[in-house]
Amino acid sequence: MKRARMMIAVLAAVALGLAGCATIPTEYREPAPLAAETRAALNLRIHDRVWELVRDKYFDEKFRGVDWPGLREKYRAEAAAAPDDTALYRVLGRLCAELKQSHLAALPPRTVHEKDTEHRAAVGLRWLNLDGKRIVTDVIPGGSAAEAGVQPGWLIQTRDGREIDEREVFVSRLGQPVGFSFLDLEERVVTLSLEPRLLDFERQVARDLPGGYRYLRFDRFSLASMRWLSAELKAHRVTPGVVIDLRQNPGGNVAANLMAVEEFFDRPKSVPMGRFVRRSGKERETHGFALFSAHYVGKVMVLIGPGSASASEIFAHVMQQEKRATVVGRRTAGAVIVSRFYDLPGGGQLQVPIQDYVGRDGLRLEGRGVTPDIVVPAPKIADWRAGRDVDLQAALGALGQP
């Protein structure tokens, strides 16, 4: 076990050294259309490879009661007839959905490109559909939306002259402006033409809070974000407490997750993280490891919600089980599985769950999620419009701050 932890630490150290060597961001270029016969042959190769990878790599040999062998032909003809990647991967998505499993997804070449370069063409907005309205929840620095003055709480009325259909997948392209109509915080209509740019949506935010506390938000468990987190905690060792915001964090790197927990402990024995179960049924007890740990000893509040998934859920769960943090917000996504990406013909990838996770309490987090210590009702439109962060307010209240 010690040898395994040492190997993980070495690999993490190497990865940290490479964190600044990311692929230069470029826009994805659509390939030339294929002849119908060539397209159909490629589609079948991709479909069959997806089915084979799940058959051979999926962590549960019984496929959780689903007749996976029997599904090989169900979508094959439809896949063959797909005229392009968009249509094909929509079919593959339905095939994967038969298992009703998180971390199982067929990624088209465009998505793979954006994942690998860590950038995508966008105007820099996140929004939420709430009570039939689309409200801006996040504005990404460096994007044209931020530059134009768009703020969280604005309501989106139309995109390119049409109301937004939540089922529609938007693809923004460089050089093709997108028209938005907003209702700002003063109830004024604001019409903007926003130019897509190559943006990194992974945010790291640090700011001071009342009472000397510190707010820390990171949107992915990457080795770069762990380096940032450790530096923040070391620079604020005397801070009485920190609020860790994971509400927009869908997970990330396993090694980074193991490192993150150890940042908040100052003891010789590493923190048990739970058990990972392989396809063979063999279980592996996993512990955190302190590579460059700040050993922060102040109070810790963790903000979670439906957008917290995978590694975020493990972090919140372990901190809760250790009674090291108070967890605030709403139940997490319940999407906690170790997965791996496999290349597909044509440039796509398949994400396959390869190990199950059993929490410190002996139960799976998959499909269950983490329940906060302090449950906060979901913010309403009025809260967003007024700039009220109800979760942060609850966390500060628990810390004795108004």
TITI-643530 format. One record per residue (C-alpha): residue number from 1; y, x negated, z negated. Coordinates in steps of 0.2 Angstrom, whole numbers, plus 5000, padded with zeros to 4 digits. Layout:
BEGIN
   pos     yy     xx     zz
   NUM      Y      X      Z
...
***
This chain:
BEGIN
   pos     yy     xx     zz
     1   5000   5000   5000
     2   5012   4986   4996
     3   5008   4977   5012
     4   5012   4994   5022
     5   5028   4996   5013
     6   5033   4978   5016
     7   5029   4980   5035
     8   5040   4996   5036
     9   5054   4986   5027
    10   5052   4972   5040
    11   5052   4984   5055
    12   5067   4993   5047
    13   5077   4977   5045
    14   5073   4973   5063
    15   5079   4990   5069
    16   5095   4988   5059
    17   5099   4972   5068
    18   5096   4981   5084
    19   5106   4997   5079
    20   5122   4991   5088
    21   5112   4987   5104
    22   5111   5005   5110
    23   5109   5009   5129
    24   5126   5010   5137
    25   5131   5029   5139
    26   5129   5036   5157
    27   5129   5053   5164
    28   5113   5060   5169
    29   5111   5061   5188
    30   5100   5075   5195
    31   5087   5069   5207
    32   5086   5075   5225
    33   5077   5091   5228
    34   5058   5089   5232
    35   5049   5097   5246
    36   5040   5113   5240
    37   5022   5105   5241
    38   5028   5089   5233
    39   5036   5099   5219
    40   5021   5110   5216
    41   5010   5094   5214
    42   5022   5086   5202
    43   5023   5102   5192
    44   5004   5102   5190
    45   5003   5084   5185
    46   5017   5087   5171
    47   5009   5104   5165
    48   4991   5096   5164
    49   4998   5081   5155
    50   5007   5092   5142
    51   4991   5101   5139
    52   4981   5085   5138
    53   4993   5077   5125
    54   4992   5092   5114
    55   4973   5092   5115
    56   4972   5074   5111
    57   4986   5070   5099
    58   4991   5086   5089
    59   4988   5083   5071
    60   4976   5098   5069
    61   4960   5098   5079
    62   4958   5116   5076
    63   4975   5120   5083
    64   4979   5131   5068
    65   4968   5144   5075
    66   4975   5145   5092
    67   4963   5144   5107
    68   4972   5129   5115
    69   4958   5125   5127
    70   4959   5143   5133
    71   4978   5141   5137
    72   4976   5128   5150
    73   4976   5140   5165
    74   4988   5153   5157
    75   5004   5145   5163
    76   4997   5133   5177
    77   5001   5144   5192
    78   5018   5148   5185
    79   5022   5130   5182
    80   5016   5125   5200
    81   5028   5138   5207
    82   5043   5132   5197
    83   5057   5127   5210
    84   5065   5114   5198
    85   5065   5105   5181
    86   5074   5119   5173
    87   5062   5132   5178
    88   5047   5121   5175
    89   5052   5116   5157
    90   5055   5134   5153
    91   5037   5138   5157
    92   5031   5122   5147
    93   5042   5128   5133
    94   5032   5145   5132
    95   5016   5135   5133
    96   5021   5125   5118
    97   5027   5140   5109
    98   5009   5147   5108
    99   5006   5136   5093
   100   5021   5142   5084
   101   5024   5124   5078
   102   5040   5114   5075
   103   5042   5097   5083
   104   5032   5102   5098
   105   5043   5103   5113
   106   5043   5098   5132
   107   5060   5089   5135
   108   5066   5089   5153
   109   5073   5072   5161
   110   5091   5077   5157
   111   5087   5079   5138
   112   5077   5063   5138
   113   5092   5054   5145
   114   5104   5061   5133
   115   5092   5057   5119
   116   5090   5039   5124
   117   5108   5035   5127
   118   5113   5046   5112
   119   5127   5054   5122
   120   5129   5069   5133
   121   5143   5077   5143
   122   5151   5090   5133
   123   5169   5096   5128
   124   5164   5093   5109
   125   5161   5110   5101
   126   5148   5117   5090
   127   5149   5136   5087
   128   5139   5149   5078
   129   5136   5167   5083
   130   5141   5177   5068
   131   5142   5196   5068
   132   5143   5197   5087
   133   5157   5184   5087
   134   5156   5166   5092
   135   5165   5155   5079
   136   5169   5136   5081
   137   5161   5127   5066
   138   5163   5109   5072
   139   5175   5099   5083
   140   5168   5082   5088
   141   5181   5068   5087
   142   5184   5060   5104
   143   5181   5076   5114
   144   5193   5085   5124
   145   5192   5100   5113
   146   5198   5090   5098
   147   5212   5082   5109
   148   5218   5099   5114
   149   5219   5105   5095
   150   5204   5116   5094
   151   5200   5119   5076
   152   5185   5125   5066
   153   5187   5144   5063
   154   5194   5148   5080
   155   5184   5162   5089
   156   5178   5159   5107
   157   5181   5174   5118
   158   5175   5168   5135
   159   5168   5152   5144
   160   5173   5151   5162
   161   5179   5169   5162
   162   5163   5176   5155
   163   5157   5181   5137
   164   5145   5168   5131
   165   5126   5174   5132
   166   5117   5166   5118
   167   5101   5165   5129
   168   5110   5154   5142
   169   5108   5135   5142
   170   5125   5127   5146
   171   5125   5111   5156
   172   5142   5102   5157
   173   5145   5089   5170
   174   5158   5075   5170
   175   5172   5079   5182
   176   5169   5098   5181
   177   5182   5106   5168
   178   5176   5121   5158
   179   5188   5135   5155
   180   5188   5142   5137
   181   5198   5157   5130
   182   5200   5156   5111
   183   5208   5166   5097
   184   5216   5154   5085
   185   5219   5155   5066
   186   5236   5164   5070
   187   5227   5177   5080
   188   5235   5170   5096
   189   5225   5169   5112
   190   5224   5151   5118
   191   5217   5147   5135
   192   5212   5129   5139
   193   5203   5119   5153
   194   5193   5106   5144
   195   5186   5091   5153
   196   5168   5086   5148
   197   5166   5068   5141
   198   5151   5058   5136
   199   5150   5061   5117
   200   5139   5056   5103
   201   5137   5072   5092
   202   5130   5062   5077
   203   5144   5062   5064
   204   5147   5052   5049
   205   5161   5058   5038
   206   5167   5052   5021
   207   5182   5058   5011
   208   5188   5060   4993
   209   5186   5076   4983
   210   5194   5082   4967
   211   5189   5074   4951
   212   5186   5057   4959
   213   5170   5063   4968
   214   5166   5058   4986
   215   5160   5068   5001
   216   5147   5060   5012
   217   5141   5068   5028
   218   5129   5061   5041
   219   5120   5071   5054
   220   5105   5061   5057
   221   5093   5050   5048
   222   5095   5034   5059
   223   5095   5016   5053
   224   5114   5015   5058
   225   5118   5030   5047
   226   5108   5022   5032
   227   5118   5006   5034
   228   5134   5017   5033
   229   5127   5027   5018
   230   5123   5011   5009
   231   5140   5003   5012
   232   5149   5019   5006
   233   5139   5020   4990
   234   5142   5001   4987
   235   5160   5003   4990
   236   5161   5018   4978
   237   5149   5013   4964
   238   5161   5019   4950
   239   5163   5036   4958
   240   5156   5049   4946
   241   5147   5058   4959
   242   5144   5061   4977
   243   5141   5077   4988
   244   5128   5073   5002
   245   5131   5085   5016
   246   5115   5088   5027
   247   5119   5105   5034
   248   5120   5099   5051
   249   5106   5086   5050
   250   5090   5090   5060
   251   5081   5075   5053
   252   5077   5058   5062
   253   5069   5041   5058
   254   5055   5041   5045
   255   5060   5023   5039
   256   5078   5028   5037
   257   5072   5043   5026
   258   5062   5032   5015
   259   5077   5020   5013
   260   5089   5035   5010
   261   5081   5041   4994
   262   5080   5024   4986
   263   5099   5022   4988
   264   5100   5034   4973
   265   5088   5026   4961
   266   5090   5010   4950
   267   5072   5006   4944
   268   5058   4994   4949
   269   5046   5007   4954
   270   5048   5015   4971
   271   5050   5034   4973
   272   5034   5044   4979
   273   5039   5054   4994
   274   5024   5065   4997
   275   5008   5063   5008
   276   5006   5062   5027
   277   4990   5069   5034
   278   4983   5063   5050
   279   4972   5072   5063
   280   4956   5064   5055
   281   4961   5072   5038
   282   4965   5055   5030
   283   4980   5056   5019
   284   4993   5043   5016
   285   5004   5043   5000
   286   5021   5037   5005
   287   5034   5029   4994
   288   5053   5025   4997
   289   5058   5007   4999
   290   5075   4998   4994
   291   5080   4987   5008
   292   5099   4986   5005
   293   5100   4999   4991
   294   5116   5003   4982
   295   5106   5009   4967
   296   5119   5022   4965
   297   5118   5030   4948
   298   5131   5044   4948
   299   5129   5062   4950
   300   5122   5069   4966
   301   5124   5086   4975
   302   5115   5089   4991
   303   5121   5103   5003
   304   5108   5111   5014
   305   5105   5126   5025
   306   5096   5132   5040
   307   5102   5117   5051
   308   5094   5105   5039
   309   5077   5100   5045
   310   5063   5088   5045
   311   5069   5072   5036
   312   5083   5081   5028
   313   5071   5093   5020
   314   5060   5079   5014
   315   5076   5070   5006
   316   5081   5086   4998
   317   5064   5090   4992
   318   5061   5073   4984
   319   5078   5072   4976
   320   5075   5089   4969
   321   5057   5085   4962
   322   5064   5069   4954
   323   5078   5080   4946
   324   5090   5067   4954
   325   5101   5079   4963
   326   5106   5097   4962
   327   5103   5106   4979
   328   5116   5118   4985
   329   5116   5131   4999
   330   5103   5140   5008
   331   5085   5138   5013
   332   5081   5124   5025
   333   5073   5126   5042
   334   5055   5123   5036
   335   5052   5111   5051
   336   5043   5096   5042
   337   5031   5087   5053
   338   5029   5069   5059
   339   5030   5068   5078
   340   5030   5056   5092
   341   5037   5056   5110
   342   5026   5054   5125
   343   5032   5050   5142
   344   5028   5063   5156
   345   5027   5061   5175
   346   5045   5064   5182
   347   5055   5057   5168
   348   5052   5070   5155
   349   5044   5068   5138
   350   5033   5078   5126
   351   5036   5078   5107
   352   5020   5081   5098
   353   5017   5083   5080
   354   5004   5069   5075
   355   5004   5070   5056
   356   5007   5085   5043
   357   5017   5083   5028
   358   5013   5089   5010
   359   5027   5089   4997
   360   5027   5082   4980
   361   5022   5099   4973
   362   5006   5099   4984
   363   5012   5112   4996
   364   5017   5110   5015
   365   5036   5111   5018
   366   5032   5117   5036
   367   5036   5135   5038
   368   5042   5135   5019
   369   5057   5124   5018
   370   5067   5119   5003
   371   5075   5132   4992
   372   5091   5126   4984
   373   5094   5125   4965
   374   5110   5135   4968
   375   5109   5148   4982
   376   5125   5152   4990
   377   5127   5167   5002
   378   5130   5162   5020
   379   5149   5160   5024
   380   5157   5175   5033
   381   5169   5175   5047
   382   5183   5177   5035
   383   5177   5161   5026
   384   5177   5151   5042
   385   5194   5158   5047
   386   5202   5153   5031
   387   5194   5136   5030
   388   5183   5140   5015
   389   5168   5129   5013
   390   5158   5140   5001
   391   5144   5128   4999
   392   5156   5113   4994
   393   5165   5125   4983
   394   5149   5129   4974
   395   5144   5111   4972
   396   5162   5106   4965
   397   5160   5121   4953
   398   5144   5114   4947
   399   5152   5098   4944
   400   5166   5106   4934
   401   5179   5106   4947
   402   5189   5121   4952
***
